Amino acid sequence: MEKKSYALITGGTSGIGYELAKVFATNGHNLILVARDEADLTITRNELLELGVDVKIISKDLFDKQAPFELYEEICSKGYDVNILVNNAGQGQYGEFSETNIYRELSIIQLNISSLVVLTKLFLQDMIKKGDGKIMNLSAVSGKTGGLLNSVYHGTKAFVQSFTQAIAAEVEGKGINVMVLLPGATDTDFFNKADMQQSKVAKGGLENAKKVAQDGYDALMKGKHLKVSGGLKNKVKEALSNVLSDKVASKKPQKEQSPVVERK
């Protein structure tokens, strides 16, 4: 009997991660969903089971530095074969860096970078042994420039893009596809978790999470190494960041992330 393979998705119960889970399930992929809240995981699992795939759920807090190691060990101990890894989980914190909570920011670095690096390394090693596998890491168009009032988040996303592109080059010709997905500002719960509801960017013109997920899935299946998701403005923003000076390229996102000033 052929062993089942799974797509492992972190942060798979909300936002882009949830939409990615639906896209993968719709296309016949069995899933392992990882998130902190067991109740949310159970609700999502029951919904996705109706699409005719197997869905496993694992509650892990990837803010904890040991959690990605524990997650990998649990998956191995249960004999699950992960042939697709989607590192989607990520958060930010809004405010001036001189005033924000450093411990919250260290936790964000752990989630957005350290857990992603650990999971990428451990599952990539297994994929190389098999000569088959796919990895998608979530960065952001905003990672291309410095981000006013969201400096740590932007910095982590810059790391994710650079790191992922390097790994993609290293595994070229080994049967592994490693891709980085760059969404623009997307209509998810990110802004609430980051206390960013009053920023200009959160007030309108947000990308649709379902479309972002479909863009990412399609690009991964086509063997792309980088995908900028969203409308023309995101593609223009990404292109301009490659040719303009850092100072000029960063002006627009700084304006977008400024607080809305209410007129009296």
N, C-alpha and C positions, 0 to 999 in steps of 0.2 A: 504494500500500500504506500503510495507516494506521500511523503511528509508535507504537511501544510506549511506554506510560507506566509509571513505577516509583514504588513507595513506598520512600523512603530511611529506614533505621532505624539509628541509632547504638547501639553496645552491643548488637548484635543476636544475639550468640552465647550469652548466658546470662541467667538471671533473667527479669525482666519483658520485656526486649527480645527475648529468644528466643521467649517466648510470644506476643508481639505479632507477630513474624515469622511464626509458625505460623498465627495468626488471619488475618492479611492474605493469606497464601498460600492458605489454605483457602477464602477468599472471592474467589480469582481474581486477586489483585494480584501483578504482577511486583515483584521486590524488588532493592534494592541494600543489602547489609548492610555495615556499617562496624564494625571492631573492631581491636584491636592485633595479635592473634595470628592469623597466616595459617593455621596448622593448624586452629584452632578454626573459622575462617571456612569452610575447605574442608569440614570435617565437616558443618557446619550447611547449607552450600549443597547438598551431596549428599543430605542428608535432605529438604530442602524441594523439590528438583527432582522428587521422587516425587509431589508434589502437583500437578504439571502446569503450573507457572509458570516463568518465566525468572528466574534468580537470579544477580545479579552480586555479586562480593565485592571490597572495597577495604580493604587494611590501612593504617590511619592511627592515629597516636597523638595523640588530641585533647587530651592534656596539653601538647602543643607548640603554642605560639601561632600558628605558621604553618600548622599542619595543617588547620584548617577552610577556609582560603583555598585550600590545595593540593587539598583534597578537592573543592571546588566547581569549580576549574579543570579537574581531571581528568574530572569528570562532564560538564562542558561540552565538553571536547575530544573525548570519546567519543560525543557526541551523544545522551546519555541524557536523556529527558524526565522530570523529577521532578514529579509532581503531588501527592504526599503526602510531607511531611517529618515524621519522628518523632524528636525530640531526647530520647533515652532515657538515654544514657550519663551516669553520675554516680557519685561515691564520697564517702565520709566518713572522718573520723579520730576515734577515740575517745580521750578523756582530758581532763584539765584544760587549758584553753587556755594557762595560764602555763607548762605543761610540755611541750606537744606541739611537733612539728617545724614551724616556720613555713614552710619550703620545701615540705614536703608539703602544707600548707594552701594555699599560693599555687598549687600545681599543681591542687588540688581546685577552687579558685575559677576557674582557667583552664578546667578541664573542665566544671564544673557551670554556669558563667555565661558566660565569654567565648566559648568555642566555640559554645555554644548561641545566643548573640546574633549571632555572625557568620553561622552557617548560616541562622538565621531571616531575617536581613536579605537575604542574597544570594538565597536561594530565594524569599522573599516578593516581591522585586522582579520576578523572572521570572513568578511567579504572577499578579501584578497586571497585567502586560503581556498575559497570556493571558486574564485575567478568570476564572480557575479555579484551585483548589488548596485543599489542606488542610494544616494544621500542628498537630501535637500535641506539647506540651512537658510533660515529666514533672516535677512538683513533688512535694509530699508533704503529708499532713495535718500532719505534724510541723513544717512550715514556718510554720504558723499561730501557733506559740508558740516561745519561746526554748527551746533544748535543752541541758540539763545534760550536760556531758561530750561534746557533739557540736555545739559552738556554730557552727563554720564551716559545717558541712553544713546545719544548720537555717537559718542566715542565707542561704545560697545558694538554698535552696528557697523562702524567703520572697520573694527577688528574682524567681525564676522565675514565681511566681504573679502578683505585681504586674505584672511586665513583660508577661506573656502576656495578661492581662486588658486591659491598655492597648492592645496591638496588636490584639486582637480588636475593640475598640471603633473603632479607627482604620480598619479595613478593612471595617466593616459596610457592606453594599450593593455591595461590589466583586466579589462572586462567590467570596470567599475565606472559609473557616472556620478560625479559630484557636482552639484549645482547650487548657486546662491540665488534666492528670489528677493527682488527689491520692490516691495509695494510702496506706493505713496501713502499719504495719510488715509486711513481706512476706517469705515464706520464699524467700530468694535467697542468693547468695554475698556480699551486701553486708556482712553482719556479720563475715565472715572478712577481707575486704579492709580493713575499718575497725578491725580488732583489737577487735571489740566482742562477742566470743562470750560473755563473762562478764556482760553486762548482763542485767537482768531481762527486758527486752523480747525479747531473743534466745532466751529459754528456753521460750517457749510463747505460744500464742494468735496465731500469725502468719497473715497472709492468704495465700491461694493465688495464686501468680503467674499461673496460667492464667486464673483468674476476673478478676483485675485487668486483664489484657490484653483479655479479652472485654468487660469494662465500658468500657474506654477506646475500643476499636474501635467498639462500638455507639453510644457518645455522639458520637464524631467523625462517624460516618455520619449521625447524626440532626441534626447542626448545632449541638450543644451547645457552650457556651463554657467550661464548668467541670464536672468530674465528680469527685465524691468516691467512691472505690471501696471496697468492703468492706462489712462488716456495719453494724448499727445503731450500734455504739460509735464508728465513724469518723465517721458523719454527726452523731452527738451531739457528738463532740469538736470537729468543724469548726463546728457551730452555736454551741456554748458559747463558742468563742474569739471569736465576733463580738459577744457580749453581755456577757461577763464582763471584769473588769479584767485587764490583762496579768499581774499578779502572781498572781491566782487561777487564771487559765487555764493558766498555766505549771506549776502544782504537780504535776498528774498526769503529764505527760511527764517531768518531772524525776525523779519516783519510778520511773517505768518504766525509765529509762536508767541508774539507779544500778546499781552492781555487785551481783551476788548475794553475800550474806554467808553463807558456809558455817558451819553449826553444828558445834561440836566435840562 
